[in-house]
Amino acid sequence: MVLSSSAEYQKKEHGSPKRGDKKNGKNAKSEPTDEAGEFRKSKKEYFNKKYRFGNFDRYYGIRLKPGESDQRLTVMKKEWFEKKSILDIGCNVGFLTLSIAKDFGPRRILGIDLDEHLIGVARKNIRHYCDHEIPMLGKYPASFASQFGAITPAPKPAEPRPFSTKFPDNIWFRKENYVLESDELVEIVEPEFDVIMALSITKWIHLNWGDAGMRRFLRRCYRHLMPGGRLIIEPQPFETYRKRAKMNEELKSNYAKIEFKPDDFEMYLLEEVGFESVEHLGAPSARSKGFERYIDVYVKPLKPKTE
C-alpha cells in the first residue's frame, strides 16, 4: 500500500487553497493587480471613445520631430495655393494649415475639424506663427477683431482695419464635420474652394461612415471645388484599418462591410465623380514609416464632362 504524503492528504481532504484566502497563501499583490487591470481597461475605453475619429491631440508630436517642418509640403507646389481659396479638412491643431497660410500666400485658408478642442488649440497656435511686429490682442492678432468680431475680451475696441489677405488675416479654423448626412445634401453643394486637402483622414471617414459616407465625402469635395480646382488626398492603406476597427463595435461592423477599398478611389474619382486627371506625388519621408503615404492630386475640369 502506498502512503500519501501530508501535503497530498491535505489537498484530498480540504481541496486546493482558495483564492482570496489569506491563510492559504493568497498573493498579496492580486488585488492591486486586479485594480491595475481595471484601470487599464477603463483607460483604453476612454481612449477608444475620445479618438474614434482619429482626432489625436498629439498627432504632430508623433509625426514630426521637434522643430521639424512637415515634409508633405515639399511635394506640393506653391502656385497651387498662392492667391487661392483653400480648405483643409481634418486640420487637427493646424500646423500644416498655418505653414501654408504663412509660406504659400493663399488668399484665404480655412481649417476644419470635428474636434472642438483641436480647433481651439489651432486658433491659439496662430500667434506662434506671427512675426514679432504683428500686434496682438489677447491670444490673437489684433486684426482679427475687425474681421471676426470679439474673439476674446479686449480691454479697448480694436481700430478698424482694411480687409487683408496676408498672414495672419488669411487663416481661420472652424469646427465642422465634412461628411454630410445624405446624398441629397451633396447635390446642393456649390463651388467655393480652389484647393481642398484631405490628408490622413480617409481611414477615419471610412470606419465611421462606411462606404456610403466615403463616397459622399469624395463627391462633396468635387462639388465644393471651383472649375480647375484640386483635391489633394493622402489615403491610408486598407491594411491599416483593421487595428483601429477594434476601437468599438460600430467601427468593427463598418469595417466588416467595406467593399470600396482605397485602391478603388482613383477609378471612382475619375470615372464616376468627374475629375479629369490625377497626379501621383509619391510618399514624402516621415519620422515613422507608417506616416510615409502616397499623396495624389485630382484636378476638376474647367467644364463639366458631357455624356
Buried (B, 14 or more C-beta within 10 A) or exposed (E): EEEEEEEEEEEEEEEEEEEEEEEEEBEEEEEEEEEEEEEEEEEEEEEBEBBBBBBBBEBBEEBBEEEEEBBBBEBBEEEBBEEBBBBBBBBBBBBBBBBBBBBBBBBBBBBBBBBEEBBEBBBBBBBEBBEEEBEBBBEBBBBBBBBEEEBEEEEEEBEEEEEEEEBBBBBBBEEBBBBBEEEEEBEEBEEBBBBBBBBBBBBBBBBBBBBBBBBBBBBBBBBBBBEEBBBBBBBBEBEEBEEBBEBBEEBBEBBEEBEBBBEEBBEBBBEEBBBEEBEEBEBBEBBEEEBEBBBBBBBBEEEEEEE
